[in-house]
Every structure is written in C-alpha cells, then in structure tokens.
Amino acid sequence: MKLGNNLRRCRFEMDEITQEALAKEVGVTRQTIISIEKNRYVPSALLALKLAMFFGRKFEDIFYLTEDED
C-alpha cells in the first residue's frame, strides 16, 4: 500500500495558496511540497500533522492509503 494525498486540492480550495507559501508555513522547502503532491515523498507524521493543522482538517481528510501499483 502507498500513502496518497489530497494536498494539491487543499491548496486550491484555500484560495490557491502556492507551494512556496505552504512550504514556508510548515517549515519545509517548495520541493518537499512538490514531492509530496506527486507521491514521490512520504512526509513524516509530524509534517503530515502540520499540514492537516494548517488546512484545519483531519489527517485522514488529506492523506489516505491506496493500493500499490507495482
């Protein structure tokens, strides 16, 4: 199984906050946000919770398990 996410959708629902602005808010680089959105990087539990808190959502509203495509 893999960890999928709705991070990009959350950004667009919040007045289209940029990846750079979001990264600054949670203390990471823009590249980290890009990698999470493209499912190339699985965030730590702490970072995932920071993202959920920033958007005012539950963890499971942003992150979910998917079947592995391999």
Backbone as XML, in Angstrom:
<?xml version="1.0"?>
<chain id="A" units="angstrom">
  <residue number="1" name="MET">
    <atom name="N" x="0.841" y="-1.179" z="0.000"/>
    <atom name="CA" x="0.000" y="0.000" z="0.000"/>
    <atom name="C" x="0.888" y="1.245" z="0.000"/>
  </residue>
  <residue number="2" name="LYS">
    <atom name="N" x="0.313" y="2.324" z="-0.522"/>
    <atom name="CA" x="1.018" y="3.601" z="-0.577"/>
    <atom name="C" x="0.162" y="4.675" z="0.090"/>
  </residue>
  <residue number="3" name="LEU">
    <atom name="N" x="0.826" y="5.748" z="0.503"/>
    <atom name="CA" x="0.122" y="6.880" z="1.084"/>
    <atom name="C" x="-0.183" y="7.888" z="-0.015"/>
  </residue>
  <residue number="4" name="GLY">
    <atom name="N" x="-1.462" y="8.077" z="-0.308"/>
    <atom name="CA" x="-1.876" y="9.085" z="-1.274"/>
    <atom name="C" x="-2.260" y="10.352" z="-0.532"/>
  </residue>
  <residue number="5" name="ASN">
    <atom name="N" x="-2.514" y="11.418" z="-1.285"/>
    <atom name="CA" x="-2.878" y="12.666" z="-0.619"/>
    <atom name="C" x="-3.736" y="13.564" z="-1.504"/>
  </residue>
  <residue number="6" name="ASN">
    <atom name="N" x="-4.410" y="14.480" z="-0.844"/>
    <atom name="CA" x="-5.238" y="15.496" z="-1.486"/>
    <atom name="C" x="-4.635" y="16.880" z="-1.264"/>
  </residue>
  <residue number="7" name="LEU">
    <atom name="N" x="-3.345" y="16.950" z="-1.126"/>
    <atom name="CA" x="-2.689" y="18.201" z="-0.770"/>
    <atom name="C" x="-2.922" y="19.283" z="-1.820"/>
  </residue>
  <residue number="8" name="ARG">
    <atom name="N" x="-2.778" y="18.934" z="-3.072"/>
    <atom name="CA" x="-2.976" y="19.931" z="-4.124"/>
    <atom name="C" x="-4.407" y="20.477" z="-4.098"/>
  </residue>
  <residue number="9" name="ARG">
    <atom name="N" x="-5.373" y="19.589" z="-3.947"/>
    <atom name="CA" x="-6.768" y="20.027" z="-3.867"/>
    <atom name="C" x="-6.981" y="20.967" z="-2.687"/>
  </residue>
  <residue number="10" name="CYS">
    <atom name="N" x="-6.367" y="20.650" z="-1.558"/>
    <atom name="CA" x="-6.483" y="21.505" z="-0.375"/>
    <atom name="C" x="-5.904" y="22.894" z="-0.646"/>
  </residue>
  <residue number="11" name="ARG">
    <atom name="N" x="-4.778" y="22.934" z="-1.345"/>
    <atom name="CA" x="-4.180" y="24.239" z="-1.670"/>
    <atom name="C" x="-5.119" y="25.070" z="-2.536"/>
  </residue>
  <residue number="12" name="PHE">
    <atom name="N" x="-5.733" y="24.442" z="-3.522"/>
    <atom name="CA" x="-6.613" y="25.182" z="-4.425"/>
    <atom name="C" x="-7.915" y="25.602" z="-3.744"/>
  </residue>
  <residue number="13" name="GLU">
    <atom name="N" x="-8.364" y="24.804" z="-2.805"/>
    <atom name="CA" x="-9.569" y="25.162" z="-2.059"/>
    <atom name="C" x="-9.310" y="26.324" z="-1.105"/>
  </residue>
  <residue number="14" name="MET">
    <atom name="N" x="-8.050" y="26.535" z="-0.740"/>
    <atom name="CA" x="-7.689" y="27.634" z="0.157"/>
    <atom name="C" x="-7.119" y="28.783" z="-0.676"/>
  </residue>
  <residue number="15" name="ASP">
    <atom name="N" x="-7.942" y="29.335" z="-1.520"/>
    <atom name="CA" x="-7.542" y="30.476" z="-2.349"/>
    <atom name="C" x="-6.253" y="30.231" z="-3.115"/>
  </residue>
  <residue number="16" name="GLU">
    <atom name="N" x="-6.068" y="28.997" z="-3.552"/>
    <atom name="CA" x="-4.919" y="28.627" z="-4.371"/>
    <atom name="C" x="-3.581" y="29.053" z="-3.763"/>
  </residue>
  <residue number="17" name="ILE">
    <atom name="N" x="-3.380" y="28.729" z="-2.494"/>
    <atom name="CA" x="-2.106" y="29.024" z="-1.834"/>
    <atom name="C" x="-0.982" y="28.343" z="-2.619"/>
  </residue>
  <residue number="18" name="THR">
    <atom name="N" x="0.114" y="29.042" z="-2.810"/>
    <atom name="CA" x="1.208" y="28.485" z="-3.599"/>
    <atom name="C" x="1.958" y="27.418" z="-2.816"/>
  </residue>
  <residue number="19" name="GLN">
    <atom name="N" x="2.675" y="26.598" z="-3.555"/>
    <atom name="CA" x="3.512" y="25.585" z="-2.917"/>
    <atom name="C" x="4.564" y="26.256" z="-2.041"/>
  </residue>
  <residue number="20" name="GLU">
    <atom name="N" x="5.114" y="27.348" z="-2.508"/>
    <atom name="CA" x="6.141" y="28.060" z="-1.754"/>
    <atom name="C" x="5.589" y="28.632" z="-0.447"/>
  </residue>
  <residue number="21" name="ALA">
    <atom name="N" x="4.404" y="29.239" z="-0.509"/>
    <atom name="CA" x="3.791" y="29.802" z="0.694"/>
    <atom name="C" x="3.457" y="28.700" z="1.700"/>
  </residue>
  <residue number="22" name="LEU">
    <atom name="N" x="2.935" y="27.588" z="1.210"/>
    <atom name="CA" x="2.620" y="26.464" z="2.094"/>
    <atom name="C" x="3.884" y="25.921" z="2.734"/>
  </residue>
  <residue number="23" name="ALA">
    <atom name="N" x="4.925" y="25.762" z="1.931"/>
    <atom name="CA" x="6.197" y="25.256" z="2.450"/>
    <atom name="C" x="6.716" y="26.143" z="3.578"/>
  </residue>
  <residue number="24" name="LYS">
    <atom name="N" x="6.641" y="27.437" z="3.380"/>
    <atom name="CA" x="7.113" y="28.376" z="4.402"/>
    <atom name="C" x="6.303" y="28.243" z="5.689"/>
  </residue>
  <residue number="25" name="GLU">
    <atom name="N" x="5.002" y="28.068" z="5.544"/>
    <atom name="CA" x="4.119" y="27.947" z="6.716"/>
    <atom name="C" x="4.432" y="26.713" z="7.563"/>
  </residue>
  <residue number="26" name="VAL">
    <atom name="N" x="4.830" y="25.623" z="6.921"/>
    <atom name="CA" x="5.068" y="24.377" z="7.669"/>
    <atom name="C" x="6.554" y="24.067" z="7.856"/>
  </residue>
  <residue number="27" name="GLY">
    <atom name="N" x="7.426" y="24.954" z="7.368"/>
    <atom name="CA" x="8.859" y="24.810" z="7.647"/>
    <atom name="C" x="9.612" y="23.830" z="6.771"/>
  </residue>
  <residue number="28" name="VAL">
    <atom name="N" x="9.210" y="23.720" z="5.497"/>
    <atom name="CA" x="9.929" y="22.845" z="4.559"/>
    <atom name="C" x="10.208" y="23.631" z="3.279"/>
  </residue>
  <residue number="29" name="THR">
    <atom name="N" x="10.824" y="22.982" z="2.309"/>
    <atom name="CA" x="11.087" y="23.637" z="1.034"/>
    <atom name="C" x="9.925" y="23.409" z="0.068"/>
  </residue>
  <residue number="30" name="ARG">
    <atom name="N" x="9.881" y="24.225" z="-0.959"/>
    <atom name="CA" x="8.867" y="24.064" z="-2.003"/>
    <atom name="C" x="9.011" y="22.695" z="-2.657"/>
  </residue>
  <residue number="31" name="GLN">
    <atom name="N" x="10.244" y="22.249" z="-2.830"/>
    <atom name="CA" x="10.488" y="20.952" z="-3.450"/>
    <atom name="C" x="9.863" y="19.815" z="-2.638"/>
  </residue>
  <residue number="32" name="THR">
    <atom name="N" x="9.858" y="19.953" z="-1.312"/>
    <atom name="CA" x="9.227" y="18.937" z="-0.465"/>
    <atom name="C" x="7.731" y="18.876" z="-0.736"/>
  </residue>
  <residue number="33" name="ILE">
    <atom name="N" x="7.084" y="20.034" z="-0.836"/>
    <atom name="CA" x="5.646" y="20.073" z="-1.124"/>
    <atom name="C" x="5.361" y="19.454" z="-2.489"/>
  </residue>
  <residue number="34" name="ILE">
    <atom name="N" x="6.179" y="19.800" z="-3.489"/>
    <atom name="CA" x="6.023" y="19.229" z="-4.827"/>
    <atom name="C" x="6.126" y="17.706" z="-4.760"/>
  </residue>
  <residue number="35" name="SER">
    <atom name="N" x="7.131" y="17.213" z="-4.047"/>
    <atom name="CA" x="7.353" y="15.766" z="-3.954"/>
    <atom name="C" x="6.207" y="15.052" z="-3.247"/>
  </residue>
  <residue number="36" name="ILE">
    <atom name="N" x="5.649" y="15.669" z="-2.217"/>
    <atom name="CA" x="4.503" y="15.073" z="-1.525"/>
    <atom name="C" x="3.308" y="15.012" z="-2.470"/>
  </residue>
  <residue number="37" name="GLU">
    <atom name="N" x="3.029" y="16.124" z="-3.158"/>
    <atom name="CA" x="1.880" y="16.172" z="-4.063"/>
    <atom name="C" x="1.980" y="15.129" z="-5.172"/>
  </residue>
  <residue number="38" name="LYS">
    <atom name="N" x="3.196" y="14.848" z="-5.636"/>
    <atom name="CA" x="3.400" y="13.882" z="-6.715"/>
    <atom name="C" x="3.613" y="12.460" z="-6.194"/>
  </residue>
  <residue number="39" name="ASN">
    <atom name="N" x="3.412" y="12.268" z="-4.893"/>
    <atom name="CA" x="3.582" y="10.966" z="-4.242"/>
    <atom name="C" x="4.977" y="10.387" z="-4.424"/>
  </residue>
  <residue number="40" name="ARG">
    <atom name="N" x="5.972" y="11.257" z="-4.486"/>
    <atom name="CA" x="7.365" y="10.820" z="-4.560"/>
    <atom name="C" x="8.017" y="10.799" z="-3.184"/>
  </residue>
  <residue number="41" name="TYR">
    <atom name="N" x="7.366" y="11.431" z="-2.226"/>
    <atom name="CA" x="7.915" y="11.546" z="-0.873"/>
    <atom name="C" x="6.783" y="11.366" z="0.123"/>
  </residue>
  <residue number="42" name="VAL">
    <atom name="N" x="7.002" y="10.510" z="1.102"/>
    <atom name="CA" x="6.029" y="10.293" z="2.170"/>
    <atom name="C" x="6.455" y="11.169" z="3.339"/>
  </residue>
  <residue number="43" name="PRO">
    <atom name="N" x="5.620" y="12.122" z="3.733"/>
    <atom name="CA" x="6.002" y="13.018" z="4.822"/>
    <atom name="C" x="6.053" y="12.292" z="6.159"/>
  </residue>
  <residue number="44" name="SER">
    <atom name="N" x="6.849" y="12.841" z="7.058"/>
    <atom name="CA" x="6.874" y="12.310" z="8.419"/>
    <atom name="C" x="5.506" y="12.541" z="9.049"/>
  </residue>
  <residue number="45" name="ALA">
    <atom name="N" x="5.241" y="11.847" z="10.132"/>
    <atom name="CA" x="3.969" y="12.037" z="10.835"/>
    <atom name="C" x="3.840" y="13.486" z="11.296"/>
  </residue>
  <residue number="46" name="LEU">
    <atom name="N" x="4.933" y="14.062" z="11.765"/>
    <atom name="CA" x="4.914" y="15.444" z="12.239"/>
    <atom name="C" x="4.557" y="16.403" z="11.104"/>
  </residue>
  <residue number="47" name="LEU">
    <atom name="N" x="5.183" y="16.245" z="9.956"/>
    <atom name="CA" x="4.895" y="17.121" z="8.825"/>
    <atom name="C" x="3.462" y="16.922" z="8.335"/>
  </residue>
  <residue number="48" name="ALA">
    <atom name="N" x="3.007" y="15.694" z="8.269"/>
    <atom name="CA" x="1.633" y="15.424" z="7.835"/>
    <atom name="C" x="0.631" y="16.088" z="8.781"/>
  </residue>
  <residue number="49" name="LEU">
    <atom name="N" x="0.899" y="16.027" z="10.066"/>
    <atom name="CA" x="0.004" y="16.666" z="11.040"/>
    <atom name="C" x="0.063" y="18.185" z="10.934"/>
  </residue>
  <residue number="50" name="LYS">
    <atom name="N" x="1.251" y="18.739" z="10.679"/>
    <atom name="CA" x="1.372" y="20.191" z="10.480"/>
    <atom name="C" x="0.550" y="20.636" z="9.275"/>
  </residue>
  <residue number="51" name="LEU">
    <atom name="N" x="0.604" y="19.861" z="8.208"/>
    <atom name="CA" x="-0.166" y="20.183" z="7.008"/>
    <atom name="C" x="-1.662" y="20.127" z="7.303"/>
  </residue>
  <residue number="52" name="ALA">
    <atom name="N" x="-2.092" y="19.088" z="7.991"/>
    <atom name="CA" x="-3.509" y="18.962" z="8.344"/>
    <atom name="C" x="-3.950" y="20.124" z="9.221"/>
  </residue>
  <residue number="53" name="MET">
    <atom name="N" x="-3.143" y="20.494" z="10.192"/>
    <atom name="CA" x="-3.476" y="21.607" z="11.074"/>
    <atom name="C" x="-3.538" y="22.917" z="10.298"/>
  </residue>
  <residue number="54" name="PHE">
    <atom name="N" x="-2.610" y="23.121" z="9.376"/>
    <atom name="CA" x="-2.600" y="24.342" z="8.582"/>
    <atom name="C" x="-3.916" y="24.500" z="7.822"/>
  </residue>
  <residue number="55" name="PHE">
    <atom name="N" x="-4.409" y="23.413" z="7.250"/>
    <atom name="CA" x="-5.641" y="23.464" z="6.474"/>
    <atom name="C" x="-6.896" y="23.319" z="7.338"/>
  </residue>
  <residue number="56" name="GLY">
    <atom name="N" x="-6.701" y="23.088" z="8.638"/>
    <atom name="CA" x="-7.850" y="22.942" z="9.533"/>
    <atom name="C" x="-8.648" y="21.682" z="9.253"/>
  </residue>
  <residue number="57" name="ARG">
    <atom name="N" x="-7.938" y="20.636" z="8.871"/>
    <atom name="CA" x="-8.590" y="19.367" z="8.527"/>
    <atom name="C" x="-7.996" y="18.229" z="9.339"/>
  </residue>
  <residue number="58" name="LYS">
    <atom name="N" x="-8.687" y="17.100" z="9.318"/>
    <atom name="CA" x="-8.170" y="15.893" z="9.941"/>
    <atom name="C" x="-7.109" y="15.297" z="9.022"/>
  </residue>
  <residue number="59" name="PHE">
    <atom name="N" x="-6.180" y="14.582" z="9.623"/>
    <atom name="CA" x="-5.132" y="13.896" z="8.863"/>
    <atom name="C" x="-5.736" y="13.073" z="7.728"/>
  </residue>
  <residue number="60" name="GLU">
    <atom name="N" x="-6.758" y="12.299" z="8.052"/>
    <atom name="CA" x="-7.336" y="11.383" z="7.068"/>
    <atom name="C" x="-8.138" y="12.096" z="5.970"/>
  </residue>
  <residue number="61" name="ASP">
    <atom name="N" x="-8.401" y="13.386" z="6.127"/>
    <atom name="CA" x="-9.036" y="14.157" z="5.057"/>
    <atom name="C" x="-8.026" y="14.532" z="3.970"/>
  </residue>
  <residue number="62" name="ILE">
    <atom name="N" x="-6.741" y="14.503" z="4.322"/>
    <atom name="CA" x="-5.692" y="14.870" z="3.370"/>
    <atom name="C" x="-4.913" y="13.642" z="2.900"/>
  </residue>
  <residue number="63" name="PHE">
    <atom name="N" x="-4.640" y="12.728" z="3.805"/>
    <atom name="CA" x="-3.828" y="11.549" z="3.485"/>
    <atom name="C" x="-4.665" y="10.281" z="3.586"/>
  </residue>
  <residue number="64" name="TYR">
    <atom name="N" x="-4.396" y="9.334" z="2.678"/>
    <atom name="CA" x="-5.154" y="8.086" z="2.631"/>
    <atom name="C" x="-4.277" y="6.981" z="2.043"/>
  </residue>
  <residue number="65" name="LEU">
    <atom name="N" x="-4.651" y="5.748" z="2.290"/>
    <atom name="CA" x="-3.917" y="4.597" z="1.742"/>
    <atom name="C" x="-4.496" y="4.185" z="0.398"/>
  </residue>
  <residue number="66" name="THR">
    <atom name="N" x="-3.592" y="3.834" z="-0.518"/>
    <atom name="CA" x="-4.011" y="3.355" z="-1.830"/>
    <atom name="C" x="-3.304" y="2.027" z="-2.103"/>
  </residue>
  <residue number="67" name="GLU">
    <atom name="N" x="-3.825" y="1.295" z="-3.052"/>
    <atom name="CA" x="-3.166" y="0.052" z="-3.470"/>
    <atom name="C" x="-1.884" y="0.391" z="-4.196"/>
  </residue>
  <residue number="68" name="ASP">
    <atom name="N" x="-0.839" y="-0.355" z="-3.935"/>
    <atom name="CA" x="0.432" y="-0.163" z="-4.626"/>
    <atom name="C" x="0.286" y="-0.598" z="-6.073"/>
  </residue>
  <residue number="69" name="GLU">
    <atom name="N" x="0.806" y="0.213" z="-7.000"/>
    <atom name="CA" x="0.646" y="-0.081" z="-8.421"/>
    <atom name="C" x="1.667" y="-1.093" z="-8.947"/>
  </residue>
  <residue number="70" name="ASP">
    <atom name="N" x="2.621" y="-1.497" z="-8.146"/>
    <atom name="CA" x="3.661" y="-2.434" z="-8.604"/>
    <atom name="C" x="3.163" y="-3.842" z="-8.676"/>
  </residue>
</chain>
